[in-house]
């Protein structure tokens, strides 16, 4: 009941900001034509999914703390690791269809070319789906989800509608690079290690931290449910200051995927034109200030990616 009320309050507080960022601004810059009712439905579904995540995550956390009072950081790490694996490998296959419709791509020369690239990337006979992302956005993208026998290639319908085939293949090649180079597994391993380090530090600081919280916050003890919002605030702050590390690793991985995509497609001009199309259609800043890129960008700047695609070396 407490977590349900917490999710409701957070949803109410987030609604104006979410509306401004993901509805008003997207319409102001002609990046979507989604109706408000449709957007609100997605917002509610997203909050319901978040409620389930919150209930499971904090339920596991309190169980570990109460059941293993001396070694709860290790116990929580052991319990959370399979949950992280579920979120990374299975979650997209279960949750994404709640928001969009996935249909097999009809037979075509492009379909055949995508299957060929997938086979060269270690995913033979991978199914290729088209998702109706145009319901929410006019931006472009594609993705490879799942692992092993569940791996599949997903192309946004906006990408198919707006780009020529060689640019679609350039995007697919990049996404296949993440799979072929094991970036999903690397991300999982890094998440597990980061969780262990974070929980060991939290294990040392948790109880002293709770004692220092303002009395008006109403946290009576470390096992009090009222500690949840306080820890969520703490994690948000730490997450903000940890963004340069996460994004730095992400930019390296994205560059590796670009290199792989260029290797299997062998079309430098198409890849460069693809990045120009992304800048145009997604209204991405092709050359952001260095500090903004360092702190907030999960990908190399489009200028850097275009230079790489064309083989230009900046000294």
Secondary structure, 3 states (H helix, E strand, C coil): CHHHHHHHHHHHHHHHHHHHHHHHHHHHCCCCCCCHHHHHHHHHHHHHHHHHHHHHHHHHHHHHHHHCCCCHHHHHHHHHHHHHHHHHHCHHHHHHHHCCCEEECCCCHHHHHHHHHHHHCCCCCCEEEEECHHHCCCCCCEEEECCHHHCEEEEEHHHHHHCCHHHHHHHHHHHHHHHHCCHHHHHHHHHHHHHHHHHHHHHHHHHHHHHHCCHHHCCCCCCCCCHHHHHHHHHHHHHHHHHHHHHHHHHHHHHHHHHHHHHHHCCHHHHHHHHHHHHHHCCCCCCCCHHHHHHHCCCCCHHHHHHHHCCCCCC
